[in-house]
Amino acid sequence: MDTTISRRFLIAAAGSLLGTAGLDTLAAPNPPAGNKTPGMLRLIGNENPYGPSPLARKAVENAIAHSWKYAIRETGMLKKQIAAYEGVKTSHIMVCAGSSEALRVAAMVFGRNGDRMVTASPTFSFLPTYARSLGCAVDQVRLDETMTHDLDAMEAAVRADTKLVYVCNPNNPTGTLIPGPKLSAFIDEVTPRTPVLVDEAYLDLWDDLSEHTAVSSILAGKPVIVTRTFSKLHGMAGLRVGYAIAPPELIRRMEKLRVTQMSYTGVMAAIASLQDTAFLDYSRARIHECLALTTGVLQELNLPFVPSRGNFVYFDTGGSPREFMAAMRRSGILTGLSYAPYPTWARVSMGRVEDMQVFAEAARSYFSQPD
Ligand SMILES: Cc1ncc(COP(=O)(O)O)c(C=O)c1O
């Protein structure tokens, strides 16, 4: 890591050194000014209103004056910092405009017209939807009865013309986690036939990431791509920063197809946020608190839910999720979404602790009404 540059940068970025003192007053207004649905709490997009971190906010302010230039050198700095954090080389990293850019680029590399890919269902649909629009066939494999990836069935779905397997771990929308050893055995089994992309957008919300990440398979030389994002734990969804980790040969192929360059503000915010470990711990703790509060209410209401490793909870409304969402909307809460083949289930994203208290009251009132 280029410590000279990042230390110099950090001193500038920290400015008055916000440190951890302001963390308790950190949460962004939910909803922010300019929201399309003014007055509505956003518990729909798996965002994190505790972010961006104090250092990242300061970095954005400082970056504005420099934003007349392309962030080429700064993107290189961020790449070095990510490589050090991940314990890989910079040649293993592609920095991108949110991890969804990496997912789309992977679709362009592996999901062209006439190709096939294997995914779970339901899962995060960005990659398979984009691949389909490029003419790729997507073989969807139902989650098992615990709403977790059915890895045996996914392995059986791999055909001679399969070009990629997409695994979302933890899975969106169910929040289920494939434990590291199980995932790495699956990777060992299928990678002689096809590369595997593991979307780890939510894995850093817990501090046992190293037990479950597929980065170890990349270091073992397997054709695996891991994607990560600054949109969740770091609370920077609107700044659009993510990255892919993969063997250098795959990174070179993906870099050729990247769609855009990074914004100066996003890159500088990400550099600062990676260093703001006090905020990252705080953010993790608040998300866990929100999950405990939300699942506590679901338990109290006798509504089945999946224990979640994401910043959202998938639960059984026991009726029409549409009606539930409409009722929440009337209470000023945007919540979502429902996914086939679970006609009565819905997902609620974590907001701030006080937002989840508002949700808890609205849910109590909705579910205690007579039919
Ligand atoms: C599993 C998963 N991967 C990737 C993304 C995309 O995130 P971003 O493009 O903001 O990095 C999301 C967003 O919700 C997600 O749920």
The ligand as a Tripos MOL2 file, in Angstrom:
@<TRIPOS>MOLECULE
LIG
   16    16     1     0     0
SMALL
NO_CHARGES

@<TRIPOS>ATOM
      1 C1        -26.3390   -9.0480   -3.7480 C.3       1 LIG1
      2 C2        -26.0950   -7.6960   -4.3220 C.ar      1 LIG1
      3 N1        -25.0480   -7.5200   -5.1200 N.ar      1 LIG1
      4 C3        -24.7810   -6.3360   -5.6670 C.ar      1 LIG1
      5 C4        -25.5850   -5.2480   -5.4270 C.ar      1 LIG1
      6 C5        -25.2800   -3.9700   -6.1400 C.3       1 LIG1
      7 O1        -24.6930   -3.0830   -5.3300 O.3       1 LIG1
      8 P1        -23.8150   -1.8700   -5.8650 P.3       1 LIG1
      9 O2        -23.8840   -1.8060   -7.3510 O.co2     1 LIG1
     10 O3        -24.3970   -0.6870   -5.2260 O.co2     1 LIG1
     11 O4        -22.4320   -2.1880   -5.4090 O.co2     1 LIG1
     12 C6        -26.6820   -5.3780   -4.5710 C.ar      1 LIG1
     13 C7        -27.5530   -4.2210   -4.2990 C.2       1 LIG1
     14 O5        -28.5190   -4.2590   -3.5960 O.2       1 LIG1
     15 C8        -26.9490   -6.6400   -4.0160 C.ar      1 LIG1
     16 O6        -28.0060   -6.8470   -3.2320 O.3       1 LIG1
@<TRIPOS>BOND
     1     1     2 1
     2     2     3 ar
     3     2    15 ar
     4     3     4 ar
     5     4     5 ar
     6     5     6 1
     7     5    12 ar
     8     6     7 1
     9     7     8 1
    10     8     9 2
    11     8    10 1
    12     8    11 1
    13    12    13 1
    14    12    15 ar
    15    13    14 2
    16    15    16 1
@<TRIPOS>SUBSTRUCTURE
     1 LIG1         1 GROUP 0 **** ****
